[in-house]
């Protein structure tokens, strides 16, 4: 479905979300009672009430963010100074606060925990801009990564992400006020995607983190097969052969990442792997896996700028070396399959992941 024009998103969709969230918040006891009545019909302990509560909380969170962003817009002179350093910093603070609230909700309502293992971006490489290169799998992994960078590592992230995420009003308003880039593959106007990404990465300072997902989308087996076929069709036999050995990630698209590296040659590169949301590939998977009761594990590897290759072929080989390392780490750290049980006693006594 095509994205509506900006005036529709600002004047119709955003206010509708605020009104809907208000109505749901007022009537939340009714919805929870209905969810409790439906709960015995669905496997899992209090599955329906937890999902209903999570959905309501997310809408309220979205609406509250829109209200705060409206206040900032008025305070900036009805948008006249919204790009000034003070208001840019204020928007990063809002980002951190609201993501902290969102993950407090997720921990409470969905029993989601997030652990970081290994090196983090600030204790290893303080005071330097970073290009953060992450795998893409499962719902919400971009939220989790930005939460980690903003609240745990005190970074100001710039993000390259799909234009369709602007359907979420708070994401739409907030991220369009900061130096981020929404992209639509195949619809680039007068510039290429690589040029747009390079422009976004230009001018990083010592607390910035440029975030990119070089796979271009969430991992699915079908996308993996299609990506390998495209590599072969383009005559990239070596890349296709290496991609066939990747079981948990899509072959990376190097153009955007290399443009970011060229635009920020003084930045280090941080590779990020995570596991815990891997089986949530389709709507049916999401329904099966939620409520989560999950432990998501993130791993960071830091590469100083002097170790980043400069030649095109060397960079491609280097990127695939890292992607193979990430793939192997995911294989070693995947959570064991735990089928959904209708018996709460059995779920309670089962070992946690």
Secondary structure, DSSP 8 states (H G I E B T S, - for coil): -----HHHIIIIIHHHHHHHHHHHHHTHHHHHHHHHHHHTTSSSTTHHHHHHHHHHHHHHHHHHHHHHHHHHHHHTTTTTTTTSHHHHHHHHHHHHHHHHHHHHHHHHHS--EEEEEE--HHHHSTTS-EEEEE---STTHHHHHHHIIIIIS--EEEEEEEGGGGGSHHHHHHHHTTT-EEE-TT--TTS-HHHHHHHHHTT--TTEEEEE-TT-S---HHHHHHHHHHHHHTT-HHHHHHHHT-SSS----HHHHHHHHHHTTT-EEEEEEEESSTT--SHHHHHHH-S---EEEEEEEEE-GGGS--SHHHHHHHHHHHHHHHHHHHHHH--------S-HHHHHHS---
